[in-house]
Amino acid sequence: MGKELTSKQIKALQIMFEESGAIAFGKQGVLEFSQKARDILTKTELNDEAKEAILSLIKKMEKLEH
């Protein structure tokens, strides 16, 4: 706790997260909730400029997951 990890430790954690399914689970969550956000966004009374800014953020998050 509080100490920097070595490259070897970082690699071991990356493998653990990948093999445990944690990364896939997180990616699926982002995609699922981004769709929910899109649905909510279409029902809001925000102006078009605000909606487009939020939609742009959602798209960036989705792009990071692919």
WOMOLIN-V506297 format. One line per field, one symbol per residue. ss: DSSP state (H for helix, E for strand, C for the rest). burial: # if it has 24 or more other ideal C-beta (glycine too) atoms within 12 Angstrom, else .. Layout:
BEGIN
ss = ???
burial = ???
END
This chain:
BEGIN
ss = CCCCCCHHHHHHHHHHHHHHCHHHHHHHHHHHHHHHHHHHHHHCCCCHHHHHHHHHHHHHHHHHCC
burial = .............................#...#.......................#........
END
